[in-house]
């Protein structure tokens, strides 16, 4: 597991990037996903792992494409990330993606104001945004 403190430079850069986008009026999924992708990429590299964007996964008879897959040094997938539009209902989007076959473990569903990691097959929990995103 990799833990990042709020004072970590990776987190500070993420919050600065979000604040800059907010000042520019950016509020849609594709406009907001880059800072979180950068955060995941840098956090993965701290462990010697790799974030692979948009890597297709074949699951039973389905093909899914998470926004990101994190691989360890042995190329084993360790986690997934799926960005959603802030205007969508995140809980509904999570249910839809899980029905489509998205992984139920080590998956982050993120819409920038809210992040919901799925540590196990049930009970997603909400991670509130930072109280001071501009700092």
N, CA, C and O of each residue as an XYZ file, in Angstrom:
540
protein
N       0.846     -1.182      0.000
C       0.000      0.000      0.000
C       0.887      1.239      0.000
O       1.947      1.265      0.624
N       0.442      2.236     -0.694
C       1.147      3.503     -0.719
C       0.263      4.542     -0.054
O      -0.884      4.751     -0.450
N       0.807      5.180      0.948
C       0.050      6.234      1.625
C       0.683      7.571      1.315
O       1.903      7.725      1.367
N      -0.159      8.537      0.992
C       0.298      9.886      0.709
C      -0.340     10.832      1.716
O      -1.558     10.837      1.898
N       0.488     11.621      2.359
C      -0.007     12.617      3.313
C      -0.486     13.847      2.543
O      -0.030     14.088      1.425
N      -1.393     14.620      3.119
C      -1.846     15.851      2.460
C      -0.700     16.803      2.134
O      -0.816     17.623      1.223
N       0.403     16.699      2.868
C       1.551     17.572      2.621
C       2.476     17.046      1.527
O       3.433     17.729      1.163
N       2.219     15.862      0.996
C       3.061     15.281     -0.052
C       3.021     16.179     -1.290
O       1.947     16.664     -1.648
N       4.148     16.414     -1.948
C       4.166     17.248     -3.154
C       3.226     16.764     -4.257
O       2.712     17.576     -5.027
N       2.995     15.454     -4.342
C       2.073     14.920     -5.353
C       0.654     15.421     -5.091
O      -0.050     15.819     -6.018
N       0.241     15.399     -3.833
C      -1.098     15.855     -3.464
C      -1.204     17.362     -3.663
O      -2.204     17.853     -4.188
N      -0.178     18.094     -3.245
C      -0.204     19.548     -3.413
C      -0.308     19.941     -4.886
O      -1.051     20.861     -5.230
N       0.427     19.254     -5.754
C       0.365     19.546     -7.184
C      -1.024     19.235     -7.742
O      -1.549     19.993     -8.558
N      -1.610     18.137     -7.311
C      -2.964     17.765     -7.738
C      -3.966     18.856     -7.355
O      -4.778     19.275     -8.180
N      -3.909     19.308     -6.119
C      -4.846     20.335     -5.654
C      -4.625     21.668     -6.370
O      -5.584     22.377     -6.673
N      -3.363     22.009     -6.642
C      -3.074     23.235     -7.406
C      -3.665     23.138     -8.816
O      -4.273     24.086     -9.312
N      -3.474     21.961     -9.458
C      -3.995     21.777    -10.817
C      -5.521     21.881    -10.833
O      -6.094     22.501    -11.729
N      -6.177     21.273     -9.839
C      -7.642     21.368     -9.762
C      -8.098     22.805     -9.567
O      -9.046     23.257    -10.208
N      -7.422     23.514     -8.685
C      -7.785     24.914     -8.439
C      -7.623     25.747     -9.707
O      -8.455     26.607     -9.998
N      -6.565     25.496    -10.454
C      -6.342     26.223    -11.704
C      -7.462     25.935    -12.704
O      -7.976     26.853    -13.344
N      -7.842     24.661    -12.837
C      -8.926     24.306    -13.751
C     -10.247     24.932    -13.309
O     -11.028     25.393    -14.141
N     -10.493     24.946    -12.008
C     -11.726     25.548    -11.489
C     -11.777     27.030    -11.835
O     -12.825     27.538    -12.234
N     -10.641     27.735    -11.683
C     -10.589     29.161    -12.032
C     -10.858     29.377    -13.522
O     -11.337     30.438    -13.921
N     -10.551     28.375    -14.337
C     -10.791     28.460    -15.781
C     -12.207     28.036    -16.163
O     -12.583     28.084    -17.334
N     -12.991     27.620    -15.161
C     -14.367     27.214    -15.421
C     -14.521     25.789    -15.931
O     -15.579     25.434    -16.451
N     -13.502     24.980    -15.794
C     -13.561     23.593    -16.267
C     -14.310     22.753    -15.239
O     -13.976     22.758    -14.054
N     -15.331     22.028    -15.708
C     -16.109     21.219    -14.774
C     -16.539     19.878    -15.369
O     -17.320     19.164    -14.741
N     -16.060     19.516    -16.548
C     -16.470     18.261    -17.177
C     -15.401     17.179    -16.988
O     -14.232     17.472    -16.738
N     -15.838     15.923    -17.116
C     -14.983     14.767    -16.823
C     -13.639     14.803    -17.557
O     -12.590     14.691    -16.921
N     -13.656     14.953    -18.857
C     -12.395     14.905    -19.606
C     -11.481     16.077    -19.277
O     -10.260     15.963    -19.382
N     -12.055     17.182    -18.888
C     -11.248     18.327    -18.495
C     -10.626     18.176    -17.116
O      -9.575     18.752    -16.837
N     -11.276     17.397    -16.250
C     -10.815     17.262    -14.868
C     -10.037     15.983    -14.587
O      -9.443     15.856    -13.516
N     -10.025     15.037    -15.511
C      -9.407     13.755    -15.180
C      -7.887     13.777    -15.223
O      -7.254     12.949    -14.567
N      -7.280     14.685    -15.964
C      -5.819     14.715    -16.091
C      -5.095     14.892    -14.752
O      -4.119     14.183    -14.509
N      -5.526     15.806    -13.869
C      -4.804     15.933    -12.601
C      -4.827     14.648    -11.762
O      -3.823     14.298    -11.141
N      -5.965     13.948    -11.740
C      -6.023     12.708    -10.957
C      -5.179     11.619    -11.616
O      -4.542     10.819    -10.930
N      -5.177     11.593    -12.948
C      -4.332     10.629    -13.660
C      -2.862     10.892    -13.345
O      -2.099      9.952    -13.122
N      -2.468     12.139    -13.325
C      -1.091     12.493    -12.980
C      -0.765     12.078    -11.550
O       0.310     11.538    -11.290
N      -1.689     12.329    -10.622
C      -1.493     11.924     -9.235
C      -1.289     10.403     -9.146
O      -0.357      9.945     -8.485
N      -2.151      9.624     -9.803
C      -2.019      8.165     -9.767
C      -0.701      7.700    -10.401
O      -0.040      6.797     -9.890
N      -0.338      8.325    -11.509
C       0.903      7.958    -12.187
C       2.113      8.190    -11.278
O       2.975      7.320    -11.152
N       2.172      9.351    -10.653
C       3.309      9.662     -9.776
C       3.306      8.783     -8.527
O       4.367      8.356     -8.072
N       2.122      8.509     -7.965
C       2.035      7.646     -6.786
C       2.471      6.221     -7.139
O       3.188      5.582     -6.368
N       2.041      5.725     -8.297
C       2.436      4.376     -8.723
C       3.954      4.292     -8.896
O       4.575      3.308     -8.496
N       4.539      5.315     -9.487
C       5.988      5.308     -9.720
C       6.772      5.298     -8.414
O       7.890      4.785     -8.370
N       6.196      5.862     -7.340
C       6.873      5.809     -6.036
C       7.080      4.371     -5.577
O       8.007      4.094     -4.816
N       6.232      3.458     -6.026
C       6.338      2.034     -5.684
C       7.057      1.239     -6.756
O       7.265      0.036     -6.605
N       7.433      1.896     -7.826
C       8.035      1.179     -8.939
C       6.980      0.542     -9.832
O       7.285     -0.362    -10.610
N       5.729      1.017     -9.722
C       4.636      0.493    -10.514
C       4.348      1.433    -11.676
O       4.985      2.478    -11.810
N       3.390      1.059    -12.513
C       3.109      1.801    -13.731
C       1.607      1.973    -13.915
O       0.851      1.011    -13.779
N       1.173      3.183    -14.221
C      -0.215      3.446    -14.586
C      -0.324      3.336    -16.101
O       0.383      4.027    -16.835
N      -1.210      2.467    -16.563
C      -1.445      2.295    -17.998
C      -2.851      2.820    -18.295
O      -3.835      2.196    -17.899
N      -2.957      3.958    -18.987
C      -4.277      4.502    -19.300
C      -5.004      3.669    -20.359
O      -4.398      3.139    -21.290
N      -6.333      3.574    -20.180
C      -7.234      3.015    -21.197
C      -6.844      1.611    -21.675
O      -6.997      1.306    -22.858
N      -6.352      0.765    -20.792
C      -5.977     -0.604    -21.177
C      -7.218     -1.501    -21.164
O      -7.846     -1.658    -20.116
N      -7.584     -2.091    -22.307
C      -8.761     -2.974    -22.332
C      -8.541     -4.228    -21.488
O      -7.434     -4.759    -21.401
N      -9.628     -4.682    -20.871
C      -9.620     -5.915    -20.078
C     -10.744     -6.792    -20.605
O     -11.874     -6.331    -20.765
N     -10.436     -8.048    -20.874
C     -11.474     -8.991    -21.257
C     -11.938     -9.704    -20.005
O     -11.145    -10.318    -19.291
N     -13.237     -9.614    -19.747
C     -13.838    -10.205    -18.557
C     -15.008    -11.051    -19.017
O     -16.008    -10.530    -19.511
N     -14.876    -12.382    -18.851
C     -15.877    -13.315    -19.351
C     -16.113    -12.992    -20.817
O     -15.174    -13.074    -21.609
N     -17.319    -12.631    -21.209
C     -17.608    -12.327    -22.617
C     -17.610    -10.836    -22.895
O     -18.096    -10.398    -23.938
N     -17.069    -10.046    -21.965
C     -17.138     -8.595    -22.093
C     -15.747     -7.995    -22.214
O     -14.754     -8.557    -21.753
N     -15.716     -6.839    -22.847
C     -14.485     -6.049    -22.932
C     -14.771     -4.732    -22.222
O     -15.703     -4.015    -22.583
N     -13.963     -4.419    -21.210
C     -14.111     -3.152    -20.496
C     -12.818     -2.361    -20.645
O     -11.753     -2.926    -20.894
N     -12.925     -1.060    -20.489
C     -11.751     -0.199    -20.639
C     -11.751      0.825    -19.500
O     -12.296      1.918    -19.650
N     -11.137      0.473    -18.358
C     -11.023      1.467    -17.284
C     -10.153      2.641    -17.735
O      -9.351      2.507    -18.659
N     -10.314      3.773    -17.086
C      -9.482      4.921    -17.417
C      -8.011      4.653    -17.102
O      -7.129      5.222    -17.745
N      -7.744      3.805    -16.131
C      -6.362      3.474    -15.803
C      -6.262      2.140    -15.091
O      -7.149      1.757    -14.329
N      -5.169      1.437    -15.349
C      -4.830      0.194    -14.653
C      -3.422      0.357    -14.105
O      -2.515      0.771    -14.827
N      -3.238      0.035    -12.841
C      -1.912      0.115    -12.234
C      -1.320     -1.286    -12.183
O      -1.914     -2.212    -11.629
N      -0.131     -1.420    -12.776
C       0.583     -2.699    -12.816
C       1.803     -2.631    -11.903
O       2.445     -1.588    -11.779
N       2.112     -3.760    -11.267
C       3.335     -3.820    -10.470
C       4.514     -4.173    -11.376
O       4.365     -4.277    -12.594
N       5.687     -4.355    -10.764
C       6.897     -4.609    -11.536
C       6.855     -5.945    -12.283
O       7.657     -6.160    -13.191
N       5.939     -6.841    -11.921
C       5.790     -8.124    -12.608
C       4.643     -8.083    -13.628
O       4.236     -9.120    -14.151
N       4.132     -6.890    -13.904
C       3.050     -6.649    -14.863
C       1.711     -7.196    -14.375
O       0.812     -7.445    -15.179
N       1.574     -7.385    -13.063
C       0.320     -7.849    -12.473
C      -0.548     -6.635    -12.172
O      -0.089     -5.699    -11.517
N      -1.798     -6.633    -12.641
C      -2.680     -5.503    -12.317
C      -2.938     -5.444    -10.813
O      -3.330     -6.436    -10.198
N      -2.711     -4.261    -10.229
C      -2.904     -4.064     -8.784
C      -4.076     -3.172     -8.453
O      -4.519     -3.143     -7.304
N      -4.595     -2.436     -9.433
C      -5.715     -1.554     -9.170
C      -6.207     -0.910    -10.452
O      -5.524     -0.916    -11.476
N      -7.413     -0.351    -10.370
C      -8.044      0.278    -11.517
C      -8.633      1.612    -11.112
O      -8.922      1.861     -9.942
N      -8.803      2.457    -12.102
C      -9.358      3.791    -11.881
C     -10.369      4.068    -12.979
O     -10.124      3.787    -14.152
N     -11.500      4.620    -12.586
C     -12.534      5.005    -13.534
C     -13.011      6.407    -13.177
O     -13.538      6.634    -12.088
N     -12.823      7.346    -14.102
C     -13.260      8.730    -13.914
C     -14.697      8.863    -14.392
O     -15.085      8.263    -15.394
N     -15.478      9.645    -13.675
C     -16.853      9.901    -14.052
C     -17.079     11.406    -14.080
O     -16.341     12.167    -13.454
N     -18.085     11.820    -14.796
C     -18.419     13.229    -14.898
C     -18.992     13.716    -13.566
O     -19.846     13.045    -12.986
N     -18.536     14.875    -13.071
C     -19.066     15.386    -11.801
C     -20.578     15.586    -11.807
O     -21.197     15.588    -10.743
N     -21.184     15.754    -12.979
C     -22.625     15.937    -13.057
C     -23.415     14.649    -12.952
O     -24.633     14.689    -12.777
N     -22.747     13.499    -13.056
C     -23.427     12.206    -12.947
C     -23.626     11.838    -11.482
O     -22.933     12.354    -10.605
N     -24.555     10.961    -11.226
C     -24.723     10.420     -9.883
C     -23.707      9.290     -9.730
O     -23.835      8.237    -10.354
N     -22.700      9.522     -8.896
C     -21.584      8.588     -8.794
C     -22.036      7.189     -8.383
O     -21.553      6.202     -8.937
N     -22.947      7.089     -7.431
C     -23.414      5.763     -6.988
C     -24.071      5.002     -8.139
O     -23.868      3.796     -8.279
N     -24.850      5.691     -8.955
C     -25.485      5.043    -10.112
C     -24.444      4.595    -11.128
O     -24.546      3.509    -11.698
N     -23.441      5.442    -11.352
C     -22.375      5.100    -12.297
C     -21.564      3.894    -11.812
O     -21.180      3.038    -12.608
N     -21.309      3.834    -10.501
C     -20.585      2.678     -9.946
C     -21.394      1.408    -10.173
O     -20.848      0.397    -10.615
N     -22.673      1.449     -9.881
C     -23.528      0.267    -10.079
C     -23.516     -0.166    -11.535
O     -23.420     -1.357    -11.829
N     -23.613      0.781    -12.437
C     -23.618      0.473    -13.875
C     -22.303     -0.170    -14.303
O     -22.299     -1.156    -15.041
N     -21.196      0.386    -13.842
C     -19.883     -0.157    -14.207
C     -19.658     -1.548    -13.609
O     -19.074     -2.417    -14.256
N     -20.122     -1.756    -12.378
C     -19.963     -3.074    -11.765
C     -20.802     -4.117    -12.504
O     -20.360     -5.253    -12.682
N     -21.998     -3.744    -12.932
C     -22.812     -4.668    -13.734
C     -22.126     -4.988    -15.066
O     -22.299     -6.078    -15.610
N     -21.354     -4.040    -15.584
C     -20.654     -4.241    -16.848
C     -19.413     -5.117    -16.692
O     -18.801     -5.517    -17.682
N     -19.043     -5.416    -15.433
C     -17.910     -6.304    -15.218
C     -16.644     -5.650    -14.716
O     -15.588     -6.282    -14.700
N     -16.726     -4.399    -14.304
C     -15.538     -3.732    -13.766
C     -15.114     -4.421    -12.466
O     -15.956     -4.951    -11.741
N     -13.800     -4.414    -12.168
C     -13.316     -5.074    -10.951
C     -13.962     -4.489     -9.697
O     -14.277     -3.300     -9.641
N     -14.152     -5.346     -8.695
C     -14.765     -4.915     -7.443
C     -13.736     -4.714     -6.341
O     -14.093     -4.303     -5.237
N     -12.498     -4.989     -6.610
C     -11.434     -4.794     -5.615
C     -10.408     -3.800     -6.156
O     -10.098     -3.792     -7.347
N      -9.897     -2.980     -5.273
C      -8.827     -2.035     -5.619
C      -9.192     -1.163     -6.814
O      -8.373     -0.931     -7.702
N     -10.412     -0.692     -6.822
C     -10.884      0.178     -7.893
C     -11.296      1.517     -7.295
O     -11.963      1.573     -6.262
N     -10.892      2.586     -7.957
C     -11.294      3.931     -7.551
C     -12.250      4.461     -8.614
O     -11.901      4.552     -9.791
N     -13.444      4.804     -8.188
C     -14.384      5.522     -9.042
C     -14.315      6.971     -8.583
O     -14.520      7.276     -7.409
N     -14.022      7.856     -9.528
C     -13.689      9.235     -9.154
C     -14.428     10.203    -10.061
O     -14.457     10.034    -11.280
N     -15.026     11.223     -9.449
C     -15.643     12.295    -10.241
C     -15.084     13.654     -9.827
O     -15.762     14.669     -9.989
N     -13.889     13.694     -9.309
C     -13.129     14.830     -8.805
C     -13.636     15.327     -7.459
O     -12.852     15.322     -6.510
N     -14.904     15.761     -7.299
C     -15.310     16.124     -5.941
C     -15.405     14.913     -5.016
O     -15.301     15.055     -3.798
N     -15.600     13.722     -5.584
C     -15.779     12.516     -4.777
C     -14.947     11.379     -5.355
O     -14.842     11.214     -6.570
N     -14.363     10.605     -4.458
C     -13.622      9.420     -4.865
C     -14.151      8.270     -4.036
O     -14.266      8.386     -2.816
N     -14.472      7.167     -4.678
C     -14.983      6.008     -3.942
C     -14.138      4.800     -4.270
O     -14.312      4.182     -5.320
N     -13.222      4.460     -3.380
C     -12.443      3.242     -3.613
C     -13.273      2.029     -3.232
O     -14.066      2.076     -2.291
N     -13.088      0.954     -3.961
C     -13.757     -0.298     -3.637
C     -12.696     -1.261     -3.112
O     -12.054     -1.958     -3.899
N     -12.504     -1.310     -1.796
C     -11.478     -2.198     -1.249
C     -11.890     -3.651     -1.301
O     -11.031     -4.533     -1.271
N     -13.177     -3.924     -1.379
C     -13.681     -5.285     -1.423
C     -14.904     -5.334     -2.303
O     -15.250     -4.335     -2.934
N     -15.567     -6.472     -2.362
C     -16.695     -6.607     -3.269
C     -17.915     -5.803     -2.859
O     -18.852     -5.673     -3.647
N     -17.932     -5.257     -1.646
C     -19.089     -4.487     -1.185
C     -18.625     -3.246     -0.451
O     -17.433     -3.041     -0.220
N     -19.580     -2.438     -0.097
C     -19.377     -1.300      0.792
C     -18.415     -0.245      0.257
O     -17.406      0.035      0.904
N     -18.696      0.355     -0.914
C     -17.847      1.466     -1.321
C     -17.966      2.593     -0.305
O     -19.039      2.834      0.249
N     -16.869      3.273     -0.070
C     -16.911      4.377      0.871
C     -16.541      5.654      0.152
O     -15.779      5.635     -0.815
N     -17.072      6.748      0.619
C     -16.844      8.053     -0.005
C     -15.649      8.706      0.660
O     -15.521      8.702      1.885
N     -14.770      9.272     -0.169
C     -13.665     10.060      0.340
C     -13.974     11.508     -0.009
O     -14.010     11.855     -1.189
N     -14.200     12.367      0.989
C     -14.567     13.754      0.680
C     -13.374     14.509      0.084
O     -12.222     14.149      0.325
N     -13.656     15.544     -0.686
C     -12.573     16.349     -1.239
C     -11.823     17.090     -0.128
O     -12.310     17.227      0.994
N     -10.653     17.551     -0.470
C      -9.863     18.333      0.467
C     -10.618     19.614      0.815
O     -11.235     20.221     -0.060
N     -10.578     20.032      2.081
C     -11.277     21.266      2.450
C     -10.639     22.508      1.846
O     -11.301     23.540      1.738
N      -9.369     22.439      1.449
C      -8.660     23.603      0.894
C      -8.032     23.251     -0.436
O      -6.807     23.157     -0.508
N      -8.824     23.045     -1.522
C      -8.237     22.622     -2.784
C      -7.309     23.633     -3.427
O      -6.528     23.263     -4.303
N      -7.361     24.874     -3.034
C      -6.503     25.872     -3.653
C      -5.110     25.914     -3.036
O      -4.233     26.598     -3.564
N      -4.885     25.214     -1.950
C      -3.579     25.287     -1.289
C      -2.690     24.156     -1.704
O      -1.553     24.063     -1.243
